[in-house]
Amino acid sequence: MFRRGINKVAQKVGEEAVELVIEAKDDDENLFKNEAADLMYHYLILLKAKGFKLKDVENVLKGRAR
């Protein structure tokens, strides 16, 4: 996935986000969890491609809680 470039990774995150929203409207828990996993996987790849770690995002969220 990294070799395909940042644009492809970002596109994939968008696609997976849309698929998760679609599944959220239905009652199939397995499909929802699978789409959530797909989104998380590609999101983590995007973070890595941008040179960030999940901890960086966690720190932003902690800062918002204050």
MDAnalysis code that builds the backbone (N, CA, C; Angstrom):
import MDAnalysis as mda
import numpy as np

u = mda.Universe.empty(198, n_residues=66, atom_resindex=np.repeat(np.arange(66), 3), trajectory=True)
u.add_TopologyAttr("name", ["N", "CA", "C"] * 66)
u.add_TopologyAttr("resid", np.arange(1, 67))
u.add_TopologyAttr("resname", ["MET", "PHE", "ARG", "ARG", "GLY", "ILE", "ASN", "LYS", "VAL", "ALA", "GLN", "LYS", "VAL", "GLY", "GLU", "GLU", "ALA", "VAL", "GLU", "LEU", "VAL", "ILE", "GLU", "ALA", "LYS", "ASP", "ASP", "ASP", "GLU", "ASN", "LEU", "PHE", "LYS", "ASN", "GLU", "ALA", "ALA", "ASP", "LEU", "MET", "TYR", "HIS", "TYR", "LEU", "ILE", "LEU", "LEU", "LYS", "ALA", "LYS", "GLY", "PHE", "LYS", "LEU", "LYS", "ASP", "VAL", "GLU", "ASN", "VAL", "LEU", "LYS", "GLY", "ARG", "ALA", "ARG"])
u.atoms.positions = np.array([
    [0.827, -1.196, 0.000],
    [0.000, 0.000, 0.000],
    [0.864, 1.250, 0.000],
    [1.965, 1.243, 0.763],
    [2.840, 2.424, 0.818],
    [3.399, 2.769, -0.562],
    [3.726, 1.733, -1.313],
    [4.337, 1.947, -2.633],
    [3.389, 2.619, -3.618],
    [2.099, 2.536, -3.335],
    [1.119, 3.132, -4.242],
    [0.970, 4.636, -4.019],
    [1.547, 5.132, -2.932],
    [1.565, 6.572, -2.704],
    [0.491, 7.057, -1.746],
    [0.734, 8.248, -1.226],
    [-0.144, 8.830, -0.215],
    [-1.553, 9.078, -0.749],
    [-1.675, 9.450, -1.998],
    [-3.009, 9.699, -2.559],
    [-3.861, 8.439, -2.562],
    [-3.265, 7.314, -2.901],
    [-3.998, 6.047, -2.921],
    [-4.382, 5.632, -1.507],
    [-3.477, 5.821, -0.566],
    [-3.776, 5.478, 0.824],
    [-4.926, 6.340, 1.333],
    [-4.866, 7.641, 1.091],
    [-5.916, 8.554, 1.541],
    [-7.254, 8.201, 0.879],
    [-7.222, 7.865, -0.388],
    [-8.440, 7.464, -1.101],
    [-9.047, 6.232, -0.448],
    [-8.204, 5.284, -0.092],
    [-8.688, 4.048, 0.525],
    [-9.334, 4.333, 1.871],
    [-8.768, 5.253, 2.641],
    [-9.370, 5.628, 3.925],
    [-10.773, 6.194, 3.687],
    [-10.899, 7.040, 2.688],
    [-12.210, 7.602, 2.365],
    [-13.211, 6.539, 1.961],
    [-12.797, 5.612, 1.139],
    [-13.682, 4.524, 0.702],
    [-14.148, 3.697, 1.892],
    [-13.201, 3.362, 2.770],
    [-13.547, 2.542, 3.929],
    [-14.463, 3.293, 4.880],
    [-14.279, 4.602, 5.010],
    [-15.147, 5.403, 5.876],
    [-16.580, 5.384, 5.353],
    [-16.735, 5.529, 4.050],
    [-18.071, 5.490, 3.448],
    [-18.706, 4.122, 3.668],
    [-17.942, 3.062, 3.478],
    [-18.471, 1.714, 3.672],
    [-18.900, 1.501, 5.123],
    [-18.154, 2.050, 6.072],
    [-18.522, 1.921, 7.479],
    [-19.826, 2.658, 7.765],
    [-19.978, 3.842, 7.215],
    [-21.218, 4.607, 7.411],
    [-22.408, 3.835, 6.855],
    [-22.243, 3.232, 5.703],
    [-23.327, 2.450, 5.096],
    [-23.704, 1.282, 6.000],
    [-22.706, 0.583, 6.502],
    [-22.973, -0.573, 7.372],
    [-23.551, -0.147, 8.718],
    [-23.248, 1.052, 9.170],
    [-23.768, 1.532, 10.456],
    [-25.285, 1.667, 10.430],
    [-25.830, 1.859, 9.256],
    [-27.274, 2.029, 9.125],
    [-28.021, 0.700, 9.139],
    [-27.308, -0.401, 8.964],
    [-27.921, -1.723, 8.942],
    [-27.708, -2.425, 10.281],
    [-28.226, -3.631, 10.390],
    [-28.160, -4.371, 11.651],
    [-27.206, -5.556, 11.626],
    [-26.319, -5.614, 10.657],
    [-25.379, -6.734, 10.574],
    [-24.103, -6.371, 11.331],
    [-24.007, -6.870, 12.567],
    [-22.871, -6.534, 13.423],
    [-21.537, -6.981, 12.837],
    [-21.515, -8.143, 12.213],
    [-20.260, -8.649, 11.651],
    [-19.750, -7.764, 10.516],
    [-20.664, -7.357, 9.624],
    [-20.255, -6.480, 8.528],
    [-19.768, -5.140, 9.076],
    [-20.462, -4.617, 10.087],
    [-20.052, -3.350, 10.688],
    [-18.653, -3.468, 11.287],
    [-18.420, -4.520, 12.051],
    [-17.100, -4.695, 12.679],
    [-16.004, -4.895, 11.641],
    [-16.320, -5.606, 10.581],
    [-15.329, -5.806, 9.525],
    [-15.001, -4.497, 8.820],
    [-15.998, -3.693, 8.551],
    [-15.742, -2.394, 7.911],
    [-14.981, -1.466, 8.864],
    [-15.304, -1.535, 10.153],
    [-14.572, -0.738, 11.137],
    [-13.102, -1.153, 11.175],
    [-12.858, -2.442, 11.105],
    [-11.485, -2.943, 11.088],
    [-10.757, -2.491, 9.822],
    [-11.441, -2.539, 8.685],
    [-10.834, -2.080, 7.434],
    [-10.462, -0.604, 7.511],
    [-11.372, 0.194, 8.058],
    [-11.098, 1.626, 8.188],
    [-9.916, 1.865, 9.115],
    [-9.895, 1.178, 10.241],
    [-8.804, 1.369, 11.189],
    [-7.470, 0.952, 10.572],
    [-7.468, -0.153, 9.871],
    [-6.242, -0.634, 9.221],
    [-5.688, 0.413, 8.259],
    [-6.545, 0.916, 7.390],
    [-6.076, 1.887, 6.399],
    [-5.743, 3.233, 7.033],
    [-6.461, 3.598, 8.090],
    [-6.141, 4.821, 8.823],
    [-4.747, 4.723, 9.447],
    [-4.434, 3.572, 10.023],
    [-3.103, 3.389, 10.618],
    [-2.008, 3.431, 9.551],
    [-2.299, 2.893, 8.381],
    [-1.343, 2.979, 7.277],
    [-1.145, 4.436, 6.875],
    [-2.233, 5.196, 6.819],
    [-2.139, 6.611, 6.466],
    [-1.307, 7.375, 7.498],
    [-1.555, 7.104, 8.770],
    [-0.742, 7.750, 9.811],
    [0.741, 7.466, 9.595],
    [1.064, 6.209, 9.367],
    [2.463, 5.829, 9.166],
    [3.041, 6.496, 7.922],
    [2.251, 6.535, 6.856],
    [2.717, 7.162, 5.614],
    [3.013, 8.646, 5.821],
    [2.262, 9.269, 6.742],
    [2.467, 10.688, 7.033],
    [3.538, 10.906, 8.101],
    [4.088, 9.820, 8.649],
    [5.148, 9.923, 9.647],
    [4.646, 10.108, 11.071],
    [3.399, 9.746, 11.315],
    [2.824, 9.868, 12.654],
    [2.542, 8.503, 13.250],
    [2.318, 8.513, 14.557],
    [1.930, 7.302, 15.273],
    [0.569, 7.557, 15.914],
    [-0.096, 6.484, 16.275],
    [-1.390, 6.601, 16.921],
    [-1.283, 7.435, 18.202],
    [-0.169, 7.327, 18.879],
    [0.047, 8.102, 20.104],
    [-0.045, 9.599, 19.828],
    [0.397, 10.044, 18.673],
    [0.309, 11.463, 18.313],
    [-1.156, 11.922, 18.296],
    [-2.023, 11.097, 17.766],
    [-3.441, 11.429, 17.712],
    [-4.052, 11.348, 19.110],
    [-3.634, 10.350, 19.878],
    [-4.108, 10.232, 21.253],
    [-3.776, 11.493, 22.051],
    [-2.592, 12.024, 21.849],
    [-2.196, 13.238, 22.554],
    [-3.079, 14.426, 22.178],
    [-3.466, 14.514, 20.926],
    [-4.386, 15.575, 20.497],
    [-5.722, 15.422, 21.219],
    [-6.232, 14.190, 21.284],
    [-7.503, 13.958, 21.952],
    [-7.423, 14.262, 23.447],
    [-6.313, 13.902, 24.061],
    [-6.128, 14.228, 25.485],
    [-6.121, 15.717, 25.694],
    [-5.520, 16.464, 24.784],
    [-5.490, 17.913, 24.881],
    [-6.877, 18.524, 24.761],
    [-7.741, 17.897, 24.042],
    [-9.111, 18.398, 23.883],
    [-9.945, 18.154, 25.128],
    [-9.580, 17.165, 25.912],
    [-10.350, 16.805, 27.090],
    [-10.113, 17.781, 28.248],
    [-9.133, 18.598, 28.134],
    [-8.791, 19.509, 29.233],
    [-9.677, 20.707, 29.279],
])
